[in-house]
Amino acid sequence: MSSLPRRPLGSTGLDVSCLGLGTVKFGRNEGVKYPEKFIIPDDQAVLALLQQAQALGINLIDTAPAYGNSEERLGKLLQRRQDWVICSKTGEEFVGGRSRFDFSAAHTRNSIERSLRRLKTDYLDLVLVHSDGNDQQIIEQTDCFETLVRCREQGKIRAFGLSGKTVAGGLLAVPLCDVVMVSCNPGYTDELDVIEHAAALHKGVLIKKAFASGHALAGSGTDAVYDALRFIFAINGVTSVIAGTINPAHLQHNVDAATRALATMAVG
């Protein structure tokens, strides 16, 4: 069975598995961009997947208020809180079938307090701002980042960052926060400058959309998971790739592919 290596998450003091588990499919199947429809799994299936992920060496789990009831389910089903690095988000809500955004100080504080209750924990390891695409405006014209700094000082969160959508916003965020989450895959490399800037400042880098929300895998005649992970892990500064799945076979394959990609790079 594969076991994933861990890497320092920038200068946060947290060590995370090089593959993290995304959990949008634990709580939401409406308004998502995956190529195939899916049924949200029951508690028994989610618990089994969490246990499998942990056995494979995954300790990083990614959730958000906008992921339906993902946070509540994790709060109920996660065992041994201290074994997990929990990343949640703030800024985006998904209500009535559509997203709405609020980056005010009050909403940021309330969102974090709610996530703490839902996840049944007294701290969050990482909170990312769930951007609506106006990255620079969020950073420069709202109190979101300042509020997150205060929450970190109060011990409610250990680190914070931006899950952004623009290169300019990512570059602006890097010196102001602990972690950036950027999109990257073999077909999308626009945000490489953000990764490079983060690496230079010893900030954590999480990768989203490594498989283009599943679209890169559809109809591929090669092992697109392996190809994508080998490409991403070769980029200096990448800490971990967040990959969401509710399929045990896919989870095993993701971990095997990551282990092979890292081993191939080490030999090379």
Secondary structure per residue as TSV (DSSP state, phi and psi in degrees):
chain	resnum	aa	ss	phi	psi
A	1	M	-	360.0	136.4
A	2	S	-	-69.3	150.2
A	3	S	-	-135.5	125.4
A	4	L	-	-83.2	137.7
A	5	P	-	-70.9	159.7
A	6	R	E	-113.0	153.1
A	7	R	E	-131.8	149.3
A	8	P	E	-65.1	134.5
A	9	L	-	-85.9	80.6
A	10	G	T	60.3	-132.1
A	11	S	T	-107.0	23.0
A	12	T	S	-77.5	-18.1
A	13	G	S	86.4	-0.1
A	14	L	-	-95.6	138.0
A	15	D	E	-109.1	126.8
A	16	V	E	-125.4	149.9
A	17	S	E	-62.7	146.8
A	18	C	S	-70.6	-7.9
A	19	L	E	-128.0	126.5
A	20	G	E	-110.0	160.3
A	21	L	E	-102.0	117.0
A	22	G	E	-83.9	144.3
A	23	T	-	-126.5	24.1
A	24	V	G	-59.6	-36.0
A	25	K	G	-74.7	-7.5
A	26	F	G	-72.8	-22.8
A	27	G	T	-138.6	-3.1
A	28	R	-	-151.9	127.9
A	29	N	-	-127.9	18.6
A	30	E	S	-112.7	137.1
A	31	G	S	65.6	32.2
A	32	V	-	-107.3	165.9
A	33	K	-	-112.5	21.7
A	34	Y	-	-76.6	152.0
A	35	P	S	-70.8	-22.5
A	36	E	S	-124.0	144.3
A	37	K	-	-71.1	156.3
A	38	F	-	-148.9	158.6
A	39	I	-	-102.4	132.8
A	40	I	-	-63.9	128.8
A	41	P	-	-71.9	156.6
A	42	D	-	-79.3	175.4
A	43	D	H	-59.8	-39.6
A	44	Q	H	-62.5	-41.5
A	45	A	H	-68.5	-40.3
A	46	V	H	-65.4	-44.5
A	47	L	H	-59.7	-44.3
A	48	A	H	-61.9	-39.0
A	49	L	H	-67.2	-41.0
A	50	L	H	-63.1	-41.3
A	51	Q	H	-66.3	-39.2
A	52	Q	H	-64.1	-45.7
A	53	A	H	-58.3	-44.5
A	54	Q	H	-65.0	-40.9
A	55	A	H	-63.5	-29.6
A	56	L	T	-82.7	-5.2
A	57	G	T	103.0	5.1
A	58	I	-	-79.4	128.3
A	59	N	-	-123.5	-4.9
A	60	L	E	-102.5	125.0
A	61	I	E	-126.9	135.7
A	62	D	E	-117.7	125.6
A	63	T	-	-139.6	-174.9
A	64	A	-	-171.4	152.6
A	65	P	T	-59.0	-28.5
A	66	A	T	-79.0	-0.4
A	67	Y	S	-95.2	44.7
A	68	G	T	60.9	-128.8
A	69	N	T	-102.0	29.5
A	70	S	H	-57.6	-45.8
A	71	E	H	-60.8	-46.8
A	72	E	H	-60.4	-41.3
A	73	R	H	-67.4	-40.1
A	74	L	H	-65.0	-39.7
A	75	G	H	-60.1	-33.1
A	76	K	H	-82.6	-33.5
A	77	L	H	-105.6	-21.6
A	78	L	-	-66.4	130.6
A	79	Q	-	-105.6	143.6
A	80	R	-	54.2	72.8
A	81	R	G	-47.0	-37.9
A	82	Q	G	-66.6	-14.4
A	83	D	G	-84.9	-6.3
A	84	W	-	-116.0	144.7
A	85	V	E	-101.1	110.9
A	86	I	E	-100.8	123.1
A	87	C	E	-109.8	123.1
A	88	S	E	-123.2	-171.7
A	89	K	E	-138.9	174.3
A	90	T	E	-147.1	155.6
A	91	G	S	112.2	-37.2
A	92	E	E	-110.5	135.3
A	93	E	E	-121.5	147.0
A	94	F	E	-119.5	105.0
A	95	V	E	-132.4	133.0
A	96	G	T	62.2	30.8
A	97	G	T	83.8	8.4
A	98	R	E	-146.6	155.3
A	99	S	E	-84.8	143.3
A	100	R	E	-133.9	154.5
A	101	F	E	-127.3	143.1
A	102	D	-	-151.2	116.3
A	103	F	-	-112.3	18.5
A	104	S	S	-69.7	162.1
A	105	A	H	-60.5	-44.4
A	106	A	H	-62.8	-45.6
A	107	H	H	-66.4	-38.8
A	108	T	H	-61.1	-46.7
A	109	R	H	-62.7	-46.3
A	110	N	H	-64.7	-37.1
A	111	S	H	-63.6	-44.0
A	112	I	H	-65.8	-43.5
A	113	E	H	-61.1	-40.9
A	114	R	H	-65.9	-41.6
A	115	S	H	-62.7	-38.5
A	116	L	H	-60.8	-43.3
A	117	R	H	-66.8	-46.4
A	118	R	H	-63.2	-41.3
A	119	L	H	-84.8	-3.8
A	120	K	T	55.3	51.9
A	121	T	-	-141.3	159.7
A	122	D	S	-101.6	4.4
A	123	Y	-	-155.5	153.1
A	124	L	B	-111.1	134.2
A	125	D	S	-67.1	-38.6
A	126	L	E	-150.0	135.8
A	127	V	E	-124.7	126.2
A	128	L	E	-108.7	142.3
A	129	V	E	-76.3	121.3
A	130	H	E	-85.6	89.9
A	131	S	-	-67.8	148.7
A	132	D	-	-94.5	6.2
A	133	G	S	106.9	-17.7
A	134	N	-	-93.4	61.7
A	135	D	H	-57.0	-49.8
A	136	Q	H	-64.0	-40.1
A	137	Q	H	-63.5	-40.8
A	138	I	H	-59.8	-45.4
A	139	I	H	-71.2	-42.1
A	140	E	H	-93.4	-23.1
A	141	Q	H	-121.4	5.7
A	142	T	S	-125.8	170.2
A	143	D	S	-94.7	14.3
A	144	C	H	-60.9	-53.8
A	145	F	H	-62.4	-43.2
A	146	E	H	-60.1	-40.3
A	147	T	H	-65.3	-40.0
A	148	L	H	-66.0	-36.1
A	149	V	H	-60.0	-44.5
A	150	R	H	-65.6	-39.7
A	151	C	H	-63.7	-35.9
A	152	R	H	-66.4	-42.2
A	153	E	H	-63.2	-32.0
A	154	Q	T	-83.3	-5.8
A	155	G	T	83.7	6.3
A	156	K	S	-74.1	-29.5
A	157	I	B	-133.4	151.5
A	158	R	S	-93.9	-25.6
A	159	A	-	-158.7	161.5
A	160	F	E	-145.5	166.3
A	161	G	E	-170.3	-165.9
A	162	L	E	-122.1	127.9
A	163	S	E	-97.6	90.8
A	164	G	-	-98.8	-179.4
A	165	K	S	-133.1	0.6
A	166	T	-	-132.9	152.1
A	167	V	H	-66.4	-45.3
A	168	A	H	-60.2	-42.0
A	169	G	H	-67.0	-40.4
A	170	G	H	-63.3	-43.6
A	171	L	H	-63.8	-36.1
A	172	L	H	-69.9	-35.8
A	173	A	H	-74.0	-34.8
A	174	V	G	-49.5	-51.6
A	175	P	G	-73.8	-11.3
A	176	L	G	-97.6	-13.3
A	177	C	S	-137.7	-173.7
A	178	D	S	-95.9	-30.0
A	179	V	E	-144.5	145.7
A	180	V	E	-123.0	142.5
A	181	M	E	-111.0	122.7
A	182	V	E	-128.4	156.0
A	183	S	E	-83.8	137.7
A	184	C	-	-162.4	134.8
A	185	N	B	-162.9	172.4
A	186	P	T	-57.6	-22.6
A	187	G	T	-98.7	-0.9
A	188	Y	B	-144.0	111.2
A	189	T	-	-127.8	18.4
A	190	D	T	-60.3	-28.3
A	191	E	T	-99.6	19.2
A	192	L	H	-61.0	-33.5
A	193	D	H	-63.0	-34.1
A	194	V	H	-66.9	-43.6
A	195	I	H	-61.1	-44.3
A	196	E	H	-62.7	-42.4
A	197	H	H	-64.9	-42.0
A	198	A	H	-63.8	-42.6
A	199	A	H	-61.2	-40.7
A	200	A	H	-63.3	-30.6
A	201	L	T	-101.7	11.0
A	202	H	T	58.1	43.8
A	203	K	-	-102.7	153.1
A	204	G	E	-72.6	147.3
A	205	V	E	-131.1	117.8
A	206	L	E	-106.7	141.0
A	207	I	E	-107.0	129.1
A	208	K	E	-112.6	162.1
A	209	K	-	56.8	37.1
A	210	A	T	-62.4	-30.1
A	211	F	T	-111.6	22.4
A	212	A	G	54.3	46.5
A	213	S	G	55.5	33.0
A	214	G	G	91.5	-15.4
A	215	H	T	-68.8	-28.5
A	216	A	T	-70.1	-17.5
A	217	L	T	-92.2	-22.1
A	218	A	T	-66.1	121.1
A	219	G	T	71.9	10.6
A	220	S	-	-76.4	134.9
A	221	G	S	-88.5	-5.8
A	222	T	S	-113.1	177.6
A	223	D	-	-82.5	86.3
A	224	A	H	-65.7	-29.4
A	225	V	H	-63.6	-50.8
A	226	Y	H	-59.3	-47.0
A	227	D	H	-58.7	-44.1
A	228	A	H	-66.6	-43.7
A	229	L	H	-69.3	-38.4
A	230	R	H	-63.7	-41.0
A	231	F	H	-61.4	-47.1
A	232	I	H	-70.6	-44.1
A	233	F	H	-67.2	-18.4
A	234	A	T	-77.3	-9.8
A	235	I	S	-84.8	121.9
A	236	N	T	-61.7	130.6
A	237	G	T	105.9	-16.2
A	238	V	-	-70.9	129.3
A	239	T	-	-92.9	-53.5
A	240	S	E	-154.1	150.8
A	241	V	E	-105.4	126.8
A	242	I	E	-91.6	118.3
A	243	A	E	-125.6	121.4
A	244	G	E	-94.3	136.9
A	245	T	-	-160.0	155.2
A	246	I	-	-122.4	11.5
A	247	N	-	-105.9	115.8
A	248	P	H	-57.3	-37.9
A	249	A	H	-66.3	-39.9
A	250	H	H	-65.4	-39.9
A	251	L	H	-61.0	-46.5
A	252	Q	H	-61.1	-43.2
A	253	H	H	-64.9	-40.1
A	254	N	H	-59.3	-44.5
A	255	V	H	-68.2	-42.8
A	256	D	H	-61.1	-42.1
A	257	A	H	-65.3	-41.0
A	258	A	H	-63.6	-43.2
A	259	T	H	-64.2	-43.1
A	260	R	H	-64.1	-43.0
A	261	A	H	-61.3	-43.7
A	262	L	H	-68.3	-38.8
A	263	A	H	-65.5	-41.5
A	264	T	H	-62.2	-40.9
A	265	M	H	-65.9	-37.7
A	266	A	H	-66.1	-39.2
A	267	V	H	-68.5	-41.6
A	268	G	-	-66.0	360.0
